Amino acid sequence: MEKYVYGHPFDTQAVVNDVDAMPGQVPIGVSAINDHVFTFDYVMDAEDIVYGLGEQVRGINKRGWEYISWATDEPHHHEDKRSLYSAHNFLIVSGKKTFGLFVDYPGRVRFDIGYTHSDVLHIECEADLKLYYFEGEDVLDISRQFRHAIGKSYVAPKFAFGYGQSRWGYKTQQDFKKVVESFESLRIPLDLLYMDIDYMQDYKDFTLNEKEFEPDFQEFVDWMKEHKVHLVPIIDAGVKMQDGYCVYEEGKKNNYFCKLEDHTTDFIGAVWPGYSMMPDFLNDQARNWFGMKYETLTKYGIDAFWNDMNEPALFYSRYGIDWLNGKLKEFLANEKNEVPYFKLGMEVESLKNSMDDYRRFYHNTNQGWVRHDKVHNLYGCSMTRSASEAFETLRPGKRTLMFSRSSYIGMHRYGGIWTGDNKSWWSHLDLIVHQLPAINMAGFLYTGPDLGGFGEDTTRDLLMRFLQIGIFTPLMRNHSAIGTREQEPYQFERSEEIARLIRLRYRLIPYLYSEYLKAVENDTLLFKALAFEFKEDVIARSIEDQLLLGDQIMIAPVTRQNEPGRPVYLPEPMTRILCSEDGIEQTALNAGWHYISYPLDSLVFFVRCSQAVPLGAAVLHIDDVNLETIEWLGDGTEYELYEDDGISANAPITRTVLTR
């Protein structure tokens, strides 16, 4: 690893195992600074593949598009998007020369990967950055070096690998209890139940709805614990501007909110609660203060949270509304007394996540006052850091489930991420497969999508295809938006078939949790493109809809509607596993192309040559998972199992070789 420093970079603390800066130029490509703009250019061969950039659109190979690293509240994950919720500025070029680059700049970074010129990788940002350069044998070697440089990944509690049900729209205790009772009546496993913004009073952080939850919240939490269910409340970034609201009053009194350019006046934005303050998470004192506020929920026994709206999302600001009012008066004053419809719509839409607003407010950091747009991508990262650091005091010695919508490289040490507000679209099944290896490369191992799709209306077959992927992701959560079709498993006919899929997840927990711990411990990837392992295989290099999971399993999901199966490429002999109502069928297959049937109500995956996978007994809760009864998959004879106690911070890992 080599480091090159340009200008006066903000210390993001993304890299923890650092090196001294090198003089001169990066030994590959051409870098330049003009008018305080940094550029890097590298001429790619036709066969070069570019991997990485974490949570982004398009394929595993990132060539042919322009990506903007700018954490954005973007619910429409179309392939024309350039930015999503997170900023993961790490990529690897694999080809004539294999190398990695990490652009450690927390503001806007442009990655033009063969978009303007098909053979040129062009990177551009403000000239205050650290650029890290990696060389290695292959993609896995460089990825391992990078993961070592940025530090060990967050370890989620074992219960976080259970199935979770969520919906924006559960408003009362009875809504939540109905979900639990429905799952129990149908014997569908359930370990986590998510609480979206309606559990709060007027969408205020660290409050409980006075009518539905506050009077007897402890009894409600205890009822859930009796049913072996962990509640997971949401926490948003914005703090409602309201006199008498203790979080607002404390933040204002102690100058814990982001300021305008005068460094005195609080910036006023707007999100779900209306006009809101933005906590200054880049300020050590403010970050500690906000994190300790989680105690308002941990005191009841809450041990899991998800952070949202922390790009930070801005629906509008007070300043934007003042500007819009002026525009409306201007429109209404025209001689024809007409309002230009399309222009008016664009003006209103421009208020959301306005760059003008992001340039308006400042952070008071230990490196001095910094304008927000210069460090924008650190905001969500720092919010989750605030919670993680506080949990060390609030829940000493214990692991807390924490994942976030927005992130920067370095946040992987404090929590996981989910991939945001996807849709109930078939194309988003492909997007999951494309994102998983890149998100792992950025250090985030605890991750997953909203199964079934968050926005729009799902269908039974789409939900089941989502689940056939989600069975393998560490975060397995079915989540949907208010106003969409309800998509709990019991909302569909033949719910037993959906239940059987979820139960298969629990049978795979011994393997999934073990491979997760191995990836954490060894700085390796949980999900890999076929090309990462089979780098000399020309066909494997082009496969974008199959993934290796750990060292033993390959998955090849169906991502098209009404397709009963699909072609699958095996780069080596493998054992096809079919888990259906009739039991488990294992079939040895030679290397090469095969058409594989993949029924909706079954699970199909592949075990690699000479490997073995332990399958546990079917259970309804993570706490009941055990290896007393093992069914073996594959043609191997042993499996090295990584285990810990699942809940203690820094729990020692035991390694046991299981033999069949």
Stockholm file with secondary structure:
# STOCKHOLM 1.0

chainA/1-660         MEKYVYGHPFDTQAVVNDVDAMPGQVPIGVSAINDHVFTFDYVMDAEDIVYGLGEQVRGINKRGWEYISWATDEPHHHEDKRSLYSAHNFLIVSGKKTFGLFVDYPGRVRFDIGYTHSDVLHIECEADLKLYYFEGEDVLDISRQFRHAIGKSYVAPKFAFGYGQSRWGYKTQQDFKKVVESFESLRIPLDLLYMDIDYMQDYKDFTLNEKEFEPDFQEFVDWMKEHKVHLVPIIDAGVKMQDGYCVYEEGKKNNYFCKLEDHTTDFIGAVWPGYSMMPDFLNDQARNWFGMKYETLTKYGIDAFWNDMNEPALFYSRYGIDWLNGKLKEFLANEKNEVPYFKLGMEVESLKNSMDDYRRFYHNTNQGWVRHDKVHNLYGCSMTRSASEAFETLRPGKRTLMFSRSSYIGMHRYGGIWTGDNKSWWSHLDLIVHQLPAINMAGFLYTGPDLGGFGEDTTRDLLMRFLQIGIFTPLMRNHSAIGTREQEPYQFERSEEIARLIRLRYRLIPYLYSEYLKAVENDTLLFKALAFEFKEDVIARSIEDQLLLGDQIMIAPVTRQNEPGRPVYLPEPMTRILCSEDGIEQTALNAGWHYISYPLDSLVFFVRCSQAVPLGAAVLHIDDVNLETIEWLGDGTEYELYEDDGISANAPITRTVLTR
#=GR chainA/1-660 SS CEEEEESCCCCCCCCSSCCCBCSSCCSSSEEEEETTEEEEEEECCTTCEEEECSSCSSCSSCTTEEEEECCCCCCCCCTTCCCCSCBCCEEEEESSSCEEEEEECSSCEEEEESSSSTTEEEEEEESCEEEEEEECSSHHHHHHHHHHHHCCCCCCCGGGGSEEEEETTCCSHHHHHHHHHHHHHTTCCCCEEEECGGGSSTTCTTCCCTTTTGGGHHHHHHHHHHTTCEEEEEEESCEECCTTCHHHHHHHHTTCBCBCTTSSSBCCEEETTEEEECBCTTSHHHHHHHHHTTHHHHTTTCCEEEEESTTTCCSEEHHHHHHHHHHHHHHHTSTTCCCCHHHHHHHHHTTTTCHHHHTTCEEEETTEEEEHHHHGGGHHHHHHHHHHHHHHHHSTTBCCEEEESSCBTTGGGTCEEECCSCBSCTHHHHHHHHHHHHHHHTTCCSEECEETCSBSCCCHHHHHHHHHHHTTSSSEEEEECTTSCCCSGGGSSSHHHHHHHHHHHHHHHHHHHHHHHHHHHHTCCSEEEHHHHCTTCHHHHHCCSCEEETTTEEECCCCSTTCSEEEEEESSCEEEEEEETTEEEEEEECSEEEEEECCTTSEEEEEETTCCEEECCCCSSGGGCCSSSCEEESSCSEEEEEECCSSBTTCCCEEEEEEC
#=GC SS_cons         CEEEEESCCCCCCCCSSCCCBCSSCCSSSEEEEETTEEEEEEECCTTCEEEECSSCSSCSSCTTEEEEECCCCCCCCCTTCCCCSCBCCEEEEESSSCEEEEEECSSCEEEEESSSSTTEEEEEEESCEEEEEEECSSHHHHHHHHHHHHCCCCCCCGGGGSEEEEETTCCSHHHHHHHHHHHHHTTCCCCEEEECGGGSSTTCTTCCCTTTTGGGHHHHHHHHHHTTCEEEEEEESCEECCTTCHHHHHHHHTTCBCBCTTSSSBCCEEETTEEEECBCTTSHHHHHHHHHTTHHHHTTTCCEEEEESTTTCCSEEHHHHHHHHHHHHHHHTSTTCCCCHHHHHHHHHTTTTCHHHHTTCEEEETTEEEEHHHHGGGHHHHHHHHHHHHHHHHSTTBCCEEEESSCBTTGGGTCEEECCSCBSCTHHHHHHHHHHHHHHHTTCCSEECEETCSBSCCCHHHHHHHHHHHTTSSSEEEEECTTSCCCSGGGSSSHHHHHHHHHHHHHHHHHHHHHHHHHHHHTCCSEEEHHHHCTTCHHHHHCCSCEEETTTEEECCCCSTTCSEEEEEESSCEEEEEEETTEEEEEEECSEEEEEECCTTSEEEEEETTCCEEECCCCSSGGGCCSSSCEEESSCSEEEEEECCSSBTTCCCEEEEEEC
//
